[in-house]
Amino acid sequence: MTTSRHDHEDADPGLARVRTSLAWTRTALSFAAVGGVALKEDVVPGLLIMATALVVWRIGRLAYHRPARLGLVTAAIVAVSAVALAVALTH
């Protein structure tokens, strides 16, 4: 028995999970870019922000595979963003 494309779209209307996964990936790439720029000024904050990019990407993947944990993912991203902002502002 095969699953038609129409059945797949009914399970995830508008492919929201795929778009959300892509958004998390874009966010992780943005963190990596900011970390690369910060590396030019100071190594430690730059590396911390780049490590944050990996955390953001991994948490985003968790949201894709376990959508019930979206609240946890959102709270973690806000916390990671606050830490990255604090690191950027203190140096």
N, C-alpha and C positions, 0 to 999 in steps of 0.2 A: 504494500500500500504506500503510495507516495503522497506527500503533502503538497498541495498546490500553493502558488504564490498568494492567492487570495486568502487562504487560511492563515498563512504567516502574517499577513498584514492585519488580519482581525485580532491576532494575539498581541500585536504591537502596533497600534494604529499610528501612522505617520512616521514609523521607525524611530520613535522617541528614544529608545534605549541606545540605538546606534548613534544618533545625533548627540546624545548626552556623553557617550564615550568619546566621541570626537572632540567635544568641548573640553573634557578633562585633559585630553592629549594636548590640545592647544594651550591650555593653562599651564601644563607642565613645561611645554616648550618656551612659554613666556618667562617662567621662572628661570629656566636654564639660560635664556638670553640675558636676563637681568643679572644673573650670577656671573656670566661671562664678562659683562661690563664692569661689575664690581671687582672682579679679579684684577683688572688693570690698576685699581686704586689700592686694594688691600687683599691679600690672599685669603685670610681666614674668613671674613664675611662672604667673599665670593664663593668659597667652597661650601660654606653653610647654606647659602642660597641655592647653589647647584645641587646639593644633597636634598634640599627641599623639593626640587623639581622631581627627583626620583620618588619621593614620598607622595607627592601630588599625583603622579602618574599611577602609582600602585593603588592608591586609594580610589582613584577613578576607575580602575579596572575592577575593584571590589564592588563599586556601585553598579557596574554593568552586569556582573555575574550574580549579585545578590541585591536586587533592587529594594528589598525590605529594609536594608540597612542604610538607606539614603540619608536619614537624619544623622546617623553617626558619621557618615562620610562628610556631610555638610559641616558639622561641628569641627571635624578634624581639619578640613580645608581652611576654615576661618582661623583656627588656632595656628596652623602653619603659616598662613598669610600674616598674622599678627607678629609672629616671631621673626619672619623675614623683614617686615617693616621695621621692627625694633632694631634688628641688626643693621639695617641700612641707615637708620637715623642716628645710631650711636657712633658710627664710624664716619 
